[in-house]
Amino acid sequence: MSRLGLGCGAVLGRVGRKQALYALDLAYDSGVTHFDVARSYGFGEAEGLLGQFLQDKRHEVTLTTKFGVMPPRNAALLGLAKSAARAVMARIPATRGLGRAAASQMLSHRDYSPAYARSCLDTSLRQLRVEQIDYYLIHDPDTADIGEELMRFLEQARGAGKIARWGISADRPAVLASPAAARADVLLYEANVNVLDTLPLAPAGDHRQRFLTRPFGGGGAAIEGLRRRPQVRNALRKLGLEDLDDHTVALYFSLSLAGQHGVVVTSMFDPAHLRQNLRAAEHFRALGERGWQLAPEILGIAPASERGPCGSGHGRCASGTPVMPDA
């Protein structure tokens, strides 16, 4: 699995069909082998496009999809509206905020019942044109949404071979610290320098698959001046990485946080942005131990070699101060 995964949240929403297919092709040809989608992405149509693209590549890639956020009905009518909206936003960038707000409202409905999970799974398998989904995640739930019956269904689906692993995609610390999260095979959550106080890092010895999203915390102004933040500046100085720009520091932080077995998922539909991120990931790999130590230095926590089985040392266990996963 590639260190960078392509997040498909913008497919057939902000990004049209032609641009999406071009970016998917470029990402795949550049070595990206993990693709992240959801039943709700593209207002219910993104899985179908991704399935079309990957139909002759299935054995060379891994897939994550999610359920629980309900796509709106009347997708055909929405298609015309989306095309018009993309044209307007391309000409008038100031309207993009209004577009995001409208999309958020249309995707505000949730259903975490076992019946809906079963229906979504069958639809996702059909749309993605696969017999098994590698990672099937509960999408943005609250703690009360993840009941025993739902988890039992997911474990049965895993046993039946329809999914390889199930997990939770959430940003709420309470959800990621819940008993349900402890049972999950996989966790996906936002992890960047703008959410240091709520990072749900793993205790030592927890080697479950983790996907970290939004490495740039929204991009642009969200990471502007990152190198000048005291804890970041001190870490860069200690590791001899003072020459890095804000964008590279943000990506290096997430890659370091993910460890050698984690994946950083980000939206890369601009070719220049994709190439920039792939170059940065290669340079990060070449740094060796200096790269892996960036997140621990910024967070002020102990590397794995200085921790006990429950993160004893400078860190703390899952219920307390973050402890870095083993690199």
N, C-alpha and C positions, 0 to 999 in steps of 0.2 A: 504494500500500500504506500502511495506517495506521501511525503511529508506535508504537502499542501493539497487540500481538497477543494474542489470547485463548488461553492454554494450557489444553488440555482433559484434562490428566492426571487430574483428579478426576472426570471424567464417568463415571457408572455405577460409580463406586467409592465415594468419600466422598460424592459428590453424586448424588442420585437423578435419575431421568428427568425428572420434572416440573420440579424446580429447575433442571436443566441446560438444558432447552428454554427456560425463562423467561429465564435468564441469556444464552443465545445470542441470543435475540430482542432483548433489551435492548441487548446489546453491538453487534449489527449496526445497530439503529436509532440507536445513539449514534455511529456512524461507524467502528466497528472492522471492518476488512476483511481481516484476516489471522487464520487459525485454525491452531493447532498441535495435532496429535494423533499417535498412534503405534499400531502394530498391537497392542501390548500394553495400551494404555489401556482402562480399563473391563473388564479381563480379556478383551480381545478384542472388546468390544462397542461401544466409544466411536465408532469410525469409522462404524459403521452409523447411530448416532443423528445424528452430525454430517452425514453424507450426506443423511439424511432432511431435516434442517433446511435444508441449503443447496441442495437440488435445483433450486429456481427462482431461485437467486442466484449460480450458478456463475460467470457472467461479471463479477460485481462483487466477487469475493473472490479471495484467494490461499490455498493450502493447503500445509502441511507435514505429511508423515507419515514414520514411521521404521520400521525393521525390525531384527531381531537379537535383541531381548528377546522371549522366547517367551511368549505368553499361556497360561494353564493350560487344560487340557481340561475337559470337563464344565461348560461355561458355564451351561447351564440349571440345574444343581444349585447352582452358585455364585450365581445370581440370587437364590434364596431366602435363602441365607446372607448375601448383601450387604444385602438389605432388613432382615433382622433385626439385622445389625451396625450399620447406620446408625441404627436406632431406639435401640439401646443407647448408642451414642456420643453421640447427641443428648441423652439423659437423664443420662449419666454421662461428662462430658468427659474424665475421667482415663483412660478406656479407649482413647482415640484413639491413644496411643502403642503399645498392644498391637495395635491394628488395623493401623497402619502396618507394624509388624514382621511381622505375618502376611502382609500383601500383598507385602512385599519378598521374603519366603521363597518365595511362590508364583510370583514373577516372576524367580527367580534363574537360570533356564535360558537359555542363549544359543545361537544358531546363526547363523553368518555365512557359511555356504556359499552359492555362487551358486545352487544349487538352491532353497534356502530363500528367498533373496532374490527369486527369480523367483516362487515360490509366494505370498510375501507381497505382492508387487507386484500380481499378478492379483487377490488377495483385496481389497487396499486399493482398487484401481480399482472393483471391484464394490461394495464396502461404501460407498465415498464417492460412488458414482454419477457418476463422471467418466471422461472418455476420456484425460485427462492429469493427472498430479500435478505441481504447480509445483516443489516441493522434496522430494526423496526422500532421506532421511538414514540412514546407518548409526548405529544406536542404541547408545551406550555401549560401543564396542569397546575392546579393548586394541590396541597396535600390531601384535601378531602376528595379529590377527583380520582385518586388511585386506590381503588378498592380491591379487596381480596379476589372478588370474582373476575375483575379485569386482569389481574396478574395471573390468575389461574388460566384464563383464556390464552394469554400470551405464552405461557409455558407449554400449553397444549399445542399451540401453533408451532412453537419451536420443536416440540417432540414429533410433530407431523411433517417437519421438514419445510414448512412454508416460510419460516424465518430462521436465520442462523442464530441471531441474538436479539434480545429485546432490551429496551432501556428508556431513559427519560431525557427529554430536551427541555431544560428550564433554566431560568436565571434567578429564581427566588431561592435564597440561601436555605429557607426552611424546607423547601421541597428537596433540595439536594442533600440535606442532612436527615431526611426522613427514613423510617424503616423500609419504605418501598424502594428508595434509592439504594439502600444497602443490599437489596435483593436483585437489583437490576444488573444486567450483564454489561451495560454501556451507559455512559453519561455524556451529555453534550451541553455545554454552557458557555456563556460569554466570558472571555478571559483576556483582559488587556490592562494597560497601566492606569486606565481611568476607573477601574473597579477594584483597586487593591484591597479595600477594606472588606470586601465581600467575596473574595475568591475562595471557592470551595475546593481547596487542594486536598489531595489524597494523603492519608497516613502512609508511612513507610510500609512496604509489603503489599499494598493494594495495586495490583497490576492489571486491573480492568481497562478495557479500551476506553479512551477519552478523546472526544472531539472538542476542540476549543474554537469558538467563533468570534467574529468581530475583532480581529487583532488590532484594527486601527480605531476602534471605539467610535465609529461613525465617520472617520476620515477628516481630512482638511483641518479645520480649526480645532477639532477634538484632540489632535496630537501636536498642535503647534507649540513650540517651546518645550517639548518633552525633555530634551537633553539638559535643559537648565533647571529642572526640578532637582532639589538637593539629593534625594536618595538615588536618582538616576545618574546625576553628574558624578557622584562619588563612586558608584559602581563602575561606570565607564572609565573613570580615571584608574581605579584599582586594576581593571582588566586590560588596560591599554587600548581602549576602544573609543577614545575621545573624538575620532574623526567621523564617526557615524552620523548620518542625518536623522531627523526625527522619524521619518517613515521606516528606515531600516532598524532603528532602535525598537520601534513598536513591534515589527515583525519578529525580530530576534528574541524579544521578551516572550512572545507567545510560543515560539518554537522551543525556547529553553524550558518554558513552563510545561509544555506538552511531553517532554522527555522523548526518548528514542522511539517509543512505540505509539505515541499520540499523533494526532493529525490536526493541523490548523486549517479550518474551513473559512474561506473568504470568497466574496463575490469578485470575479475578475473578468468582466465582460469588455473592458477596454484593452485592446492588444498591448498597448504600452504598459499599462498597469500589470497585466499578466506577466509580461517579460521581465519587468522590474522585480516582481515578487519572486519569480523563479530564479533569477540571478542572485537575489539576496539569500534565498534558501540554500543555494549552492555555496555561497561565500560563508554562510553560517556553518555549514557542515565542515568546511575547511578549517574553521577556528578550533575545532576539537573541544577540549575542556574549557577553554575561555568562553565559548559560546554557551555551553551547558550551565555555566556558573552565573550567567547574567541575571536570570530571574531570582535565584537565591540571594545574590548580592543586593538586588534592588529591594527585595522583600525583607532582607535582614534575617534570614533563616539558615539553618545548618544544611550543608550538603549531605547526601545520603550516607557517606562514609562516616559521618560524625553522629548518626542517629541510631537509637535503639529500635526494636520492632514496632513500637507504638509512637515513634517520632521523638523519643526522649533525647534531650540534648538542648538545642535552642528552639525547636519547634513545639508543636503540640498535636494532639490527636484530632480526629475528624470533628469532635464536638467543640474544639477550641481553636487556638491559633493555627494557621495553615502550616502544613508540612509538605515539602516538595516531594513529588513522585520521583522514584529512582530514575536517573538518566541512563 
